[in-house]
Amino acid sequence: MKAEVRRILIVDDSPKDVELTIAALAEKNLANEVVVAEDGVEALDFLHKRGKFIDEKGDPAVILLDIKMPRMNGIEVLRHIRADEKFKLIPVIMVTSSGEEKDLVESYKLGANSYVVKPIDVVQFLDAIKVLGQYWAVINQPPPLNFK
């Protein structure tokens, strides 16, 4: 039985960072479609299939989540995701420019699977995203979709 190729959800308000992330994932030839939410509110709209995401199907294989965003920051989004039984098991990778210890600790307390500080160096950033994308979208074995 062939596994369904699920999407990667990028939640980031920086068009430059989104573009770099998509380029890095494409370089690894991942078959996963990428969906972009520009802030936390859009991320929750995607997960709950509302607003411009009303016709979306399925949950993402992994969420790459920035912290510093308008309307709703990544910590708040993570809190909502982990409080909802339907989304609790989706891997969430905090990919952020915040190296603040309080953000790191809070992310892990709320159930983040990983925390990556965006390097200033573009090459380092691309390398980190390639590894993350390949591991979480291809190598990692998630629980079955109907897991209770």
C-alpha positions, -999 to +999 in steps of 0.1 A: +000+000+000+015+033-011+015+061+016-003+093+008+022+122+001+010+149+025+017+186+023+042+207+041+027+238+058+050+268+061+038+295+084+059+326+080+053+362+073+086+368+055+083+363+018+121+360+015+122+332+041+093+314+025+110+316-009+143+302+005+125+275+024+106+264-008+138+265-028+156+243-003+128+218-002+126+217-040+164+210-041+158+178-022+132+168-049+105+162-022+072+152-038+053+170-010+033+200-021+040+231+000+012+253+014+020+288+028+002+306+056+014+341+061+005+343+098-009+323+127-045+330+119-041+317+083-023+286+097-053+278+119-076+285+090-057+259+069-059+233+097-096+239+102-104+242+065-119+277+066-116+310+049-094+307+017-085+272+027-121+259+028-115+234+000-083+219+014-082+182+022-061+164+048-036+175+073+000+184+067+029+160+071+048+187+090+044+223+100+073+247+098+063+275+121+078+309+126+074+326+160+074+363+153+044+370+131+015+395+130-020+388+142-011+355+160+025+345+168+039+310+165+037+302+202+000+309+202-005+288+171+014+259+187-007+262+218-039+259+196-025+230+177-015+210+207-048+217+225-068+201+196-069+163+196-072+163+158-038+181+153-019+170+184+003+145+166+013+167+136+051+174+138+057+211+144+091+225+138+097+260+151+119+277+124+125+311+138+149+340+141+142+340+179+171+326+198+155+337+231+156+310+257+120+318+268+107+311+233+128+279+231+115+266+265+079+276+258+080+259+224+091+226+239+067+228+268+039+232+244+050+202+224+072+214+195+091+186+179+121+206+171+134+242+174+157+257+147+171+292+148+172+307+114+209+313+106+219+346+092+239+328+066+217+318+036+237+286+029+233+274+065+196+282+063+191+262+031+210+232+044+190+232+076+157+233+057+168+205+033+175+182+062+143+191+081+121+187+050+136+153+041+135+139+076+100+151+086+082+147+052+100+115+039+119+096+066+099+101+097+071+075+102+040+093+115+011+076+133-017+064+110-042+091+099-070+073+119-050+070+151-071+077+182 
